[in-house]
Amino acid sequence: MLHIRMRGISIVLLMLLFSISMTCGQDQNDTTDQQQADLTNTINNLEQMRLVLLEKLVAIIPVKEQFAQNKGDASSNCNQLELPNACTYTFKGGQTLVEAKDSGSYLLTDSFKDNTTHLQLDTEYTVYNRAVCYTLIDDLLQVSLKVCYPCENNTTSIVWLNQTVTNITTGDTLTWTANCCGNITKRTYSKIPGRPFEPTTPTTTPPTDVTTLDECAITGQTGTITPITG
């Protein structure tokens, strides 16, 4: 009789353990599904933000160039004693332009900030004042867009081969690699330390590639270009 009772208790315990295991497994699956959904939502938001920021970038570049041509209307503060030579120009409307030049008076970088639009445009140059990278920072939305390497083969519009959008607050970052047809050939998601920083040591999530290869209508070839995430 005791043997039968002990056997019954064992069966009940096994059933309870099995039920707990099933519940834990379901909870883990639910957590994984939620994390994947959150990541998908984050990537979609960055995708949409890229298009918004590209429009703002196209609009602010000629504005910055116009201010650069009218530096005589601004008050200036220059340091000519060290290289690179740096000058800060402050305009009556509150806009500022900071230029850094080498010994040959070629631009290395410049930074234009417009407090009326809450936008900042940083430009990196190669020799002969040719822009190679633009970084647009939207202080209101707390996002940034960095584009590098204009495609010389495109004659209708500028195609930037590397485009990176970063949520400044969270650190979520998505980098696109394009070909000269304007087709996206690669996407790389990563997470960098956001701002403000957490008191603990920041961690970096390894990049996650979501790659698609699109055939170029001009060359008929496919390919990828190593993205930059800086």
C-alpha positions as CSV (number, residue, x, y, z in Angstrom):
1,M,0.0,0.0,0.0
2,L,2.9,2.4,0.9
3,H,4.6,1.5,-2.4
4,I,1.5,2.4,-4.4
5,R,1.2,5.7,-2.5
6,M,4.9,6.6,-3.1
7,R,4.5,5.8,-6.8
8,G,1.4,8.1,-7.0
9,I,3.4,10.9,-5.3
10,S,6.2,10.5,-7.8
11,I,3.9,10.7,-10.7
12,V,2.4,13.9,-9.3
13,L,5.8,15.4,-8.8
14,L,6.9,14.6,-12.3
15,M,3.8,16.2,-13.7
16,L,4.4,19.3,-11.7
17,L,8.1,19.5,-12.9
18,F,6.9,19.0,-16.5
19,S,4.3,21.8,-16.1
20,I,7.0,24.2,-14.7
21,S,9.4,23.3,-17.5
22,M,6.7,24.1,-20.1
23,T,5.9,27.4,-18.5
24,C,9.5,28.5,-18.3
25,G,10.0,27.5,-22.0
26,Q,7.0,29.5,-23.0
27,D,8.2,32.5,-21.1
28,Q,11.6,32.3,-22.8
29,N,9.9,32.1,-26.2
30,D,7.7,35.1,-25.4
31,T,10.8,37.1,-24.3
32,T,12.7,36.2,-27.4
33,D,9.7,37.1,-29.7
34,Q,9.3,40.5,-27.9
35,Q,13.0,41.2,-28.3
36,Q,12.9,40.4,-32.0
37,A,9.8,42.5,-32.4
38,D,11.5,45.4,-30.6
39,L,14.6,45.1,-32.8
40,T,12.5,45.0,-36.0
41,N,10.6,48.1,-34.8
42,T,13.9,49.9,-34.1
43,I,15.3,49.1,-37.5
44,N,12.1,50.2,-39.2
45,N,12.3,53.6,-37.4
46,L,15.9,54.1,-38.4
47,E,15.0,53.3,-42.0
48,Q,12.3,56.0,-42.0
49,M,14.6,58.4,-40.2
50,R,17.2,58.0,-42.9
51,L,14.9,59.3,-45.6
52,V,13.9,62.3,-43.4
53,L,17.4,63.2,-42.6
54,L,18.6,62.8,-46.3
55,E,16.0,65.5,-47.2
56,K,17.2,67.8,-44.5
57,L,20.8,67.2,-45.6
58,V,20.1,68.1,-49.2
59,A,18.4,71.3,-47.9
60,I,21.0,72.4,-45.5
61,I,24.2,71.9,-47.7
62,P,23.4,74.9,-50.0
63,V,22.4,77.0,-46.9
64,K,25.8,76.3,-45.3
65,E,27.6,77.1,-48.6
66,Q,25.7,80.4,-48.8
67,F,26.8,81.4,-45.3
68,A,30.4,80.4,-46.2
69,Q,30.4,82.8,-49.1
70,N,29.2,85.6,-46.9
71,K,31.7,85.3,-44.0
72,G,32.5,89.0,-44.4
73,D,29.1,89.7,-42.8
74,A,30.0,87.8,-39.6
75,S,32.2,88.5,-36.7
76,S,35.3,86.2,-36.7
77,N,37.7,84.7,-34.2
78,C,40.7,83.0,-35.8
79,N,43.7,81.1,-34.7
80,Q,46.5,81.4,-37.3
81,L,49.4,80.4,-35.1
82,E,48.8,76.6,-35.1
83,L,47.9,74.0,-37.7
84,P,45.2,73.4,-38.6
85,N,44.2,77.1,-38.8
86,A,40.8,77.5,-37.3
87,C,38.3,80.3,-37.6
88,T,34.9,80.7,-36.0
89,Y,32.4,82.9,-37.8
90,T,29.3,84.1,-35.9
91,F,26.4,85.6,-37.9
92,K,23.7,88.0,-36.8
93,G,21.0,85.4,-37.0
94,G,22.8,83.2,-34.5
95,Q,24.3,80.8,-37.0
96,T,28.0,79.8,-36.6
97,L,30.5,78.4,-39.0
98,V,33.8,76.9,-37.8
99,E,36.5,76.2,-40.5
100,A,39.8,74.3,-40.1
101,K,42.3,74.6,-42.9
102,D,45.8,73.2,-43.6
103,S,48.9,75.1,-44.4
104,G,47.8,75.5,-48.1
105,S,44.5,77.1,-47.0
106,Y,42.5,74.0,-48.1
107,L,39.6,73.0,-45.9
108,L,40.0,70.0,-43.7
109,T,36.7,70.3,-41.9
110,D,34.0,72.7,-41.2
111,S,31.0,72.8,-38.9
112,F,27.8,74.8,-39.5
113,K,25.2,75.2,-36.8
114,D,21.8,76.9,-37.2
115,N,20.0,77.4,-33.9
116,T,16.8,78.4,-35.7
117,T,16.5,74.8,-37.2
118,H,18.4,73.0,-34.4
119,L,20.6,71.4,-37.1
120,Q,24.3,71.0,-37.2
121,L,26.2,70.0,-40.4
122,D,29.8,68.8,-40.1
123,T,31.8,68.3,-43.3
124,E,35.1,66.4,-43.9
125,Y,37.1,67.2,-47.0
126,T,39.7,65.6,-49.2
127,V,42.2,67.8,-51.0
128,Y,41.0,70.7,-53.1
129,N,38.0,71.3,-50.8
130,R,36.1,68.3,-52.1
131,A,33.5,67.0,-49.5
132,V,33.9,63.3,-48.7
133,C,31.7,63.0,-45.6
134,Y,28.7,64.9,-44.2
135,T,27.4,64.5,-40.7
136,L,24.0,66.0,-40.0
137,I,22.9,66.3,-36.3
138,D,19.3,67.1,-35.5
139,D,19.3,68.3,-31.9
140,L,15.5,68.2,-31.6
141,L,15.1,64.7,-32.8
142,Q,18.4,63.5,-31.2
143,V,19.4,61.7,-34.3
144,S,22.3,61.9,-36.7
145,L,23.1,61.0,-40.2
146,K,26.6,60.4,-41.6
147,V,27.1,59.9,-45.3
148,C,30.4,59.2,-47.0
149,Y,31.9,58.6,-50.4
150,P,29.8,60.2,-53.2
151,C,29.5,57.9,-56.2
152,E,31.2,59.6,-59.2
153,N,29.5,57.4,-61.7
154,N,26.0,58.8,-61.0
155,T,25.2,61.9,-63.1
156,T,21.6,62.6,-62.1
157,S,22.0,62.9,-58.3
158,I,24.6,62.3,-55.5
159,V,24.6,58.7,-54.3
160,W,26.4,58.2,-51.0
161,L,27.9,54.7,-50.8
162,N,27.8,54.7,-47.0
163,Q,24.9,56.1,-44.9
164,T,24.7,55.7,-41.1
165,V,21.8,56.8,-38.9
166,T,22.2,56.9,-35.1
167,N,19.7,57.5,-32.4
168,I,21.9,59.7,-30.1
169,T,19.9,58.9,-27.0
170,T,19.7,55.1,-27.3
171,G,22.8,54.4,-29.4
172,D,20.9,52.3,-31.9
173,T,22.7,52.6,-35.2
174,L,22.0,51.3,-38.7
175,T,24.5,51.6,-41.6
176,W,23.5,51.1,-45.2
177,T,25.9,50.3,-48.1
178,A,24.7,51.4,-51.5
179,N,26.0,50.9,-55.0
180,C,26.2,53.5,-57.7
181,C,22.7,52.8,-58.9
182,G,21.4,53.9,-55.5
183,N,20.4,50.4,-54.5
184,I,21.0,49.3,-50.9
185,T,23.3,46.2,-50.9
186,K,23.9,45.8,-47.2
187,R,22.5,46.8,-43.8
188,T,24.4,46.6,-40.6
189,Y,22.7,47.2,-37.2
190,S,24.8,47.9,-34.1
191,K,24.4,49.6,-30.7
192,I,26.8,52.1,-29.4
193,P,26.8,53.9,-26.1
194,G,23.9,56.4,-26.0
195,R,23.8,59.8,-24.4
196,P,23.6,60.4,-21.5
197,F,25.9,57.6,-20.6
198,E,24.9,55.0,-18.0
199,P,27.0,55.0,-14.8
200,T,28.2,51.4,-15.6
201,T,30.7,50.5,-18.2
202,P,29.0,50.8,-21.6
203,T,28.7,47.7,-23.8
204,T,28.6,47.4,-27.5
205,T,26.3,45.0,-29.4
206,P,28.1,43.2,-32.2
207,P,26.9,44.3,-35.6
208,T,24.1,42.4,-37.2
209,D,24.1,42.2,-41.0
210,V,20.8,42.1,-42.9
211,T,22.3,41.9,-46.4
212,T,20.5,42.0,-49.8
213,L,22.3,42.1,-53.1
214,D,20.6,44.2,-55.8
215,E,21.7,44.1,-59.4
216,C,22.8,47.4,-60.8
217,A,20.8,48.3,-63.9
218,I,23.9,50.0,-65.4
219,T,26.7,47.5,-64.8
220,G,24.6,44.4,-64.3
221,Q,26.9,43.5,-61.3
222,T,26.3,43.1,-57.6
223,G,28.6,43.8,-54.8
224,T,29.1,45.2,-51.3
225,I,31.3,47.9,-49.8
226,T,32.6,47.7,-46.3
227,P,30.4,50.1,-44.3
228,I,31.8,52.7,-41.8
229,T,30.0,53.2,-38.6
230,G,32.0,56.0,-37.1
